[in-house]
Amino acid sequence: MPAHIAIIMDGNGRWAARKGLPRIEGHRRGVMVVKDIVTCCTKLKLKALTLYAFSTENWSRPDKEVSFLMKILKLFLARERRTMIKNGIRFNCIGRINELPSVVRKEIEKTLKATEKNKGMVLSLALNYGGRIELIDAVRGILKDALKSKGVFDPLKVVESVDEDMISNYLYTAGLPDPDLLIRTSGEMRISNFLLWQIAYTELYVTKVLWPDFTGAHLYEALEAYWKRDRRFGGV
């Protein structure tokens, strides 16, 4: 069983268009699928599940759609907080959370606080997230801490001290294992600036199923494909 699954939840808009519905109906249905998949992953006893919910590029969408996404995110956190506590899920958020609307940040903070002692699966929502920005923030964090440390700041020593472990510890996902499996729905063959550092040796699985139609059965299909692969991590 993979310890960590990441999912690019794609296809809400196309699902709605095919049914002659507004795009927001696709997002509404997509949230229902999130609840089902989180339940499935909890039963599978995964250590971590990371969902790409809102990218830094998504701000360019129409204001009405962005506003609805923020509203539905706020409602999801408020309604599912008790379920997370009941199931021992520890909630996590990755991305530039400080740039989200205050009403959303408030629900995020409540959910983080309410679930911080839970010992079960870590559910991470990537919100206002971009893989390149994450790397920029990691570098900034390393430099800021070096400047704040006692003693004379020596840029050369800082550069020489940087290694993979240090960078990993400054990423948004610090403390989590790298994903074993990355699932992308809707058939698009790209990773869309998601977890660029963390998926160096992650197994990729792409399905043409749109996210609002994704079910537990589709999740198990992805797992079956994963189990059949031989992960050599660059070895023979």
MARPA-102243 format. One record per residue (C-alpha): x, y, z; residue in one letter. Coordinates in steps of 0.5 Angstrom, whole numbers, plus 2048, in hexadecimal, padded with zeros to 3 digits. Example, Ala and Ser with C-alpha at 12.3 -4.5 7.8 and 13.67 -1.06 7.14 Angstrom:
<lomi px="819" py="7F7" pz="810" aa="A"/>
<lomi px="81B" py="7FE" pz="80E" aa="S"/>
***
This chain:
<lomi px="800" py="800" pz="800" aa="M"/>
<lomi px="803" py="807" pz="7FE" aa="P"/>
<lomi px="804" py="80B" pz="804" aa="A"/>
<lomi px="802" py="812" pz="801" aa="H"/>
<lomi px="7FE" py="813" pz="7FB" aa="I"/>
<lomi px="7FD" py="81A" pz="7F7" aa="A"/>
<lomi px="7F7" py="81B" pz="7F3" aa="I"/>
<lomi px="7F7" py="821" pz="7ED" aa="I"/>
<lomi px="7EF" py="821" pz="7ED" aa="M"/>
<lomi px="7EE" py="824" pz="7E6" aa="D"/>
<lomi px="7E7" py="824" pz="7E2" aa="G"/>
<lomi px="7E2" py="827" pz="7E6" aa="N"/>
<lomi px="7E1" py="82D" pz="7E0" aa="G"/>
<lomi px="7E1" py="828" pz="7DB" aa="R"/>
<lomi px="7DC" py="823" pz="7DF" aa="W"/>
<lomi px="7D7" py="829" pz="7DF" aa="A"/>
<lomi px="7D8" py="82B" pz="7D8" aa="A"/>
<lomi px="7D6" py="824" pz="7D6" aa="R"/>
<lomi px="7D0" py="824" pz="7DA" aa="K"/>
<lomi px="7CE" py="82B" pz="7D8" aa="G"/>
<lomi px="7CF" py="82E" pz="7DF" aa="L"/>
<lomi px="7D3" py="834" pz="7E2" aa="P"/>
<lomi px="7DA" py="833" pz="7E4" aa="R"/>
<lomi px="7D8" py="834" pz="7EB" aa="I"/>
<lomi px="7D4" py="82D" pz="7EB" aa="E"/>
<lomi px="7DA" py="829" pz="7E9" aa="G"/>
<lomi px="7DE" py="82C" pz="7EF" aa="H"/>
<lomi px="7D8" py="82B" pz="7F3" aa="R"/>
<lomi px="7D8" py="823" pz="7F1" aa="R"/>
<lomi px="7DF" py="823" pz="7F2" aa="G"/>
<lomi px="7DF" py="825" pz="7F9" aa="V"/>
<lomi px="7DA" py="81F" pz="7FA" aa="M"/>
<lomi px="7DF" py="81A" pz="7F7" aa="V"/>
<lomi px="7E5" py="81D" pz="7FB" aa="V"/>
<lomi px="7E1" py="81B" pz="801" aa="K"/>
<lomi px="7E0" py="814" pz="7FE" aa="D"/>
<lomi px="7E7" py="813" pz="7FC" aa="I"/>
<lomi px="7EA" py="816" pz="803" aa="V"/>
<lomi px="7E5" py="810" pz="806" aa="T"/>
<lomi px="7E8" py="80B" pz="802" aa="C"/>
<lomi px="7EF" py="80D" pz="804" aa="C"/>
<lomi px="7EE" py="80D" pz="80B" aa="T"/>
<lomi px="7EB" py="806" pz="80B" aa="K"/>
<lomi px="7F2" py="804" pz="807" aa="L"/>
<lomi px="7F6" py="807" pz="80D" aa="K"/>
<lomi px="7FA" py="80B" pz="808" aa="L"/>
<lomi px="7FF" py="810" pz="80C" aa="K"/>
<lomi px="7FE" py="816" pz="807" aa="A"/>
<lomi px="7F9" py="818" pz="802" aa="L"/>
<lomi px="7FB" py="81F" pz="7FE" aa="T"/>
<lomi px="7F5" py="822" pz="7FA" aa="L"/>
<lomi px="7F7" py="828" pz="7F5" aa="Y"/>
<lomi px="7F1" py="82C" pz="7F6" aa="A"/>
<lomi px="7F3" py="833" pz="7F4" aa="F"/>
<lomi px="7F9" py="835" pz="7F0" aa="S"/>
<lomi px="7FC" py="83C" pz="7F0" aa="T"/>
<lomi px="7FA" py="83C" pz="7E9" aa="E"/>
<lomi px="7F3" py="83B" pz="7EA" aa="N"/>
<lomi px="7F2" py="842" pz="7ED" aa="W"/>
<lomi px="7F2" py="844" pz="7E5" aa="S"/>
<lomi px="7EB" py="841" pz="7E5" aa="R"/>
<lomi px="7E5" py="845" pz="7E4" aa="P"/>
<lomi px="7E3" py="849" pz="7EB" aa="D"/>
<lomi px="7DD" py="845" pz="7EC" aa="K"/>
<lomi px="7E0" py="83E" pz="7EB" aa="E"/>
<lomi px="7E5" py="840" pz="7F0" aa="V"/>
<lomi px="7E1" py="843" pz="7F5" aa="S"/>
<lomi px="7DC" py="83C" pz="7F5" aa="F"/>
<lomi px="7E3" py="838" pz="7F6" aa="L"/>
<lomi px="7E5" py="83C" pz="7FC" aa="M"/>
<lomi px="7DD" py="83C" pz="7FF" aa="K"/>
<lomi px="7DD" py="834" pz="7FE" aa="I"/>
<lomi px="7E4" py="833" pz="801" aa="L"/>
<lomi px="7E2" py="837" pz="807" aa="K"/>
<lomi px="7DB" py="833" pz="807" aa="L"/>
<lomi px="7DF" py="82C" pz="806" aa="F"/>
<lomi px="7E4" py="82E" pz="80C" aa="L"/>
<lomi px="7DE" py="830" pz="811" aa="A"/>
<lomi px="7DA" py="82A" pz="80F" aa="R"/>
<lomi px="7DF" py="824" pz="80F" aa="E"/>
<lomi px="7E3" py="827" pz="815" aa="R"/>
<lomi px="7DF" py="822" pz="81A" aa="R"/>
<lomi px="7E0" py="81C" pz="815" aa="T"/>
<lomi px="7E8" py="81D" pz="815" aa="M"/>
<lomi px="7E8" py="81D" pz="81C" aa="I"/>
<lomi px="7E4" py="817" pz="81D" aa="K"/>
<lomi px="7E8" py="813" pz="818" aa="N"/>
<lomi px="7EF" py="815" pz="81B" aa="G"/>
<lomi px="7F1" py="819" pz="814" aa="I"/>
<lomi px="7F6" py="81F" pz="815" aa="R"/>
<lomi px="7F4" py="825" pz="811" aa="F"/>
<lomi px="7FA" py="828" pz="80D" aa="N"/>
<lomi px="7FA" py="82E" pz="808" aa="C"/>
<lomi px="800" py="82F" pz="803" aa="I"/>
<lomi px="801" py="836" pz="7FF" aa="G"/>
<lomi px="801" py="83D" pz="801" aa="R"/>
<lomi px="7FB" py="83D" pz="805" aa="I"/>
<lomi px="7FC" py="844" pz="808" aa="N"/>
<lomi px="7FA" py="847" pz="801" aa="E"/>
<lomi px="7F3" py="843" pz="801" aa="L"/>
<lomi px="7ED" py="847" pz="804" aa="P"/>
<lomi px="7EC" py="848" pz="80B" aa="S"/>
<lomi px="7E6" py="844" pz="80C" aa="V"/>
<lomi px="7E9" py="83E" pz="809" aa="V"/>
<lomi px="7EF" py="83F" pz="80D" aa="R"/>
<lomi px="7EB" py="83F" pz="813" aa="K"/>
<lomi px="7E8" py="838" pz="811" aa="E"/>
<lomi px="7EF" py="835" pz="810" aa="I"/>
<lomi px="7F2" py="838" pz="816" aa="E"/>
<lomi px="7EC" py="835" pz="81A" aa="K"/>
<lomi px="7ED" py="82E" pz="817" aa="T"/>
<lomi px="7F4" py="82E" pz="818" aa="L"/>
<lomi px="7F3" py="82F" pz="81F" aa="K"/>
<lomi px="7ED" py="82A" pz="820" aa="A"/>
<lomi px="7F1" py="824" pz="81D" aa="T"/>
<lomi px="7F8" py="826" pz="81F" aa="E"/>
<lomi px="7F9" py="820" pz="824" aa="K"/>
<lomi px="7F6" py="81B" pz="81F" aa="N"/>
<lomi px="7FA" py="815" pz="81D" aa="K"/>
<lomi px="7F7" py="812" pz="817" aa="G"/>
<lomi px="7F8" py="814" pz="810" aa="M"/>
<lomi px="7FA" py="81B" pz="80E" aa="V"/>
<lomi px="7F6" py="81E" pz="809" aa="L"/>
<lomi px="7F9" py="824" pz="806" aa="S"/>
<lomi px="7F5" py="829" pz="801" aa="L"/>
<lomi px="7FA" py="82D" pz="7FC" aa="A"/>
<lomi px="7F7" py="834" pz="7FC" aa="L"/>
<lomi px="7FA" py="83A" pz="7F9" aa="N"/>
<lomi px="7FF" py="835" pz="7F7" aa="Y"/>
<lomi px="805" py="835" pz="7F2" aa="G"/>
<lomi px="80B" py="830" pz="7F2" aa="G"/>
<lomi px="80F" py="835" pz="7EF" aa="R"/>
<lomi px="80D" py="83A" pz="7F5" aa="I"/>
<lomi px="80E" py="835" pz="7FA" aa="E"/>
<lomi px="815" py="834" pz="7F8" aa="L"/>
<lomi px="816" py="83C" pz="7F8" aa="I"/>
<lomi px="813" py="83C" pz="7FF" aa="D"/>
<lomi px="818" py="836" pz="801" aa="A"/>
<lomi px="81E" py="83A" pz="7FF" aa="V"/>
<lomi px="81B" py="841" pz="802" aa="R"/>
<lomi px="81A" py="83D" pz="809" aa="G"/>
<lomi px="821" py="83A" pz="809" aa="I"/>
<lomi px="824" py="841" pz="807" aa="L"/>
<lomi px="820" py="844" pz="80D" aa="K"/>
<lomi px="822" py="83F" pz="812" aa="D"/>
<lomi px="829" py="840" pz="810" aa="A"/>
<lomi px="829" py="847" pz="811" aa="L"/>
<lomi px="825" py="847" pz="818" aa="K"/>
<lomi px="82A" py="842" pz="81A" aa="S"/>
<lomi px="830" py="844" pz="81F" aa="K"/>
<lomi px="837" py="845" pz="81D" aa="G"/>
<lomi px="839" py="849" pz="816" aa="V"/>
<lomi px="835" py="847" pz="810" aa="F"/>
<lomi px="839" py="843" pz="80B" aa="D"/>
<lomi px="836" py="842" pz="805" aa="P"/>
<lomi px="83B" py="83D" pz="802" aa="L"/>
<lomi px="83A" py="839" pz="809" aa="K"/>
<lomi px="832" py="839" pz="807" aa="V"/>
<lomi px="833" py="837" pz="800" aa="V"/>
<lomi px="837" py="831" pz="802" aa="E"/>
<lomi px="833" py="82F" pz="808" aa="S"/>
<lomi px="82D" py="82E" pz="803" aa="V"/>
<lomi px="82B" py="827" pz="801" aa="D"/>
<lomi px="825" py="823" pz="7FF" aa="E"/>
<lomi px="822" py="822" pz="807" aa="D"/>
<lomi px="823" py="82A" pz="808" aa="M"/>
<lomi px="81F" py="82B" pz="802" aa="I"/>
<lomi px="81A" py="826" pz="804" aa="S"/>
<lomi px="819" py="829" pz="80B" aa="N"/>
<lomi px="817" py="830" pz="808" aa="Y"/>
<lomi px="812" py="82E" pz="803" aa="L"/>
<lomi px="80B" py="82E" pz="805" aa="Y"/>
<lomi px="80A" py="827" pz="806" aa="T"/>
<lomi px="810" py="826" pz="80B" aa="A"/>
<lomi px="80F" py="820" pz="80F" aa="G"/>
<lomi px="80B" py="81C" pz="80A" aa="L"/>
<lomi px="80D" py="817" pz="806" aa="P"/>
<lomi px="80E" py="818" pz="7FF" aa="D"/>
<lomi px="808" py="815" pz="7FB" aa="P"/>
<lomi px="809" py="80E" pz="7F8" aa="D"/>
<lomi px="803" py="80F" pz="7F3" aa="L"/>
<lomi px="800" py="815" pz="7F0" aa="L"/>
<lomi px="7F9" py="815" pz="7EC" aa="I"/>
<lomi px="7F7" py="81A" pz="7E7" aa="R"/>
<lomi px="7F0" py="819" pz="7E5" aa="T"/>
<lomi px="7ED" py="81C" pz="7DE" aa="S"/>
<lomi px="7F3" py="819" pz="7DA" aa="G"/>
<lomi px="7F7" py="81F" pz="7D9" aa="E"/>
<lomi px="7FF" py="81D" pz="7D9" aa="M"/>
<lomi px="802" py="822" pz="7DD" aa="R"/>
<lomi px="803" py="823" pz="7E4" aa="I"/>
<lomi px="801" py="82B" pz="7E4" aa="S"/>
<lomi px="806" py="82D" pz="7E9" aa="N"/>
<lomi px="805" py="829" pz="7EF" aa="F"/>
<lomi px="80A" py="826" pz="7F4" aa="L"/>
<lomi px="80F" py="827" pz="7EF" aa="L"/>
<lomi px="815" py="825" pz="7F4" aa="W"/>
<lomi px="811" py="81F" pz="7F8" aa="Q"/>
<lomi px="80F" py="81B" pz="7F2" aa="I"/>
<lomi px="816" py="81A" pz="7EF" aa="A"/>
<lomi px="815" py="812" pz="7F0" aa="Y"/>
<lomi px="80D" py="812" pz="7F0" aa="T"/>
<lomi px="809" py="80D" pz="7EC" aa="E"/>
<lomi px="804" py="811" pz="7E7" aa="L"/>
<lomi px="7FD" py="80F" pz="7E6" aa="Y"/>
<lomi px="7F9" py="812" pz="7E1" aa="V"/>
<lomi px="7F2" py="811" pz="7E0" aa="T"/>
<lomi px="7ED" py="814" pz="7DB" aa="K"/>
<lomi px="7E7" py="814" pz="7E0" aa="V"/>
<lomi px="7E5" py="81B" pz="7E2" aa="L"/>
<lomi px="7E6" py="81C" pz="7E9" aa="W"/>
<lomi px="7DE" py="81D" pz="7EB" aa="P"/>
<lomi px="7DE" py="816" pz="7E8" aa="D"/>
<lomi px="7E4" py="813" pz="7EC" aa="F"/>
<lomi px="7E2" py="80E" pz="7F1" aa="T"/>
<lomi px="7E5" py="809" pz="7F6" aa="G"/>
<lomi px="7E5" py="804" pz="7F0" aa="A"/>
<lomi px="7E9" py="808" pz="7EC" aa="H"/>
<lomi px="7EE" py="809" pz="7F2" aa="L"/>
<lomi px="7EF" py="802" pz="7F3" aa="Y"/>
<lomi px="7F0" py="801" pz="7EB" aa="E"/>
<lomi px="7F6" py="806" pz="7EC" aa="A"/>
<lomi px="7F8" py="802" pz="7F2" aa="L"/>
<lomi px="7F8" py="7FC" pz="7EE" aa="E"/>
<lomi px="7FC" py="7FF" pz="7E9" aa="A"/>
<lomi px="801" py="802" pz="7EE" aa="Y"/>
<lomi px="802" py="7FB" pz="7F1" aa="W"/>
<lomi px="804" py="7F8" pz="7EB" aa="K"/>
<lomi px="80A" py="7FD" pz="7EA" aa="R"/>
<lomi px="811" py="7FB" pz="7EC" aa="D"/>
<lomi px="814" py="801" pz="7EF" aa="R"/>
<lomi px="81B" py="801" pz="7EE" aa="R"/>
<lomi px="81D" py="809" pz="7F0" aa="F"/>
<lomi px="822" py="809" pz="7EB" aa="G"/>
<lomi px="825" py="802" pz="7EC" aa="G"/>
<lomi px="826" py="7FC" pz="7E8" aa="V"/>
***
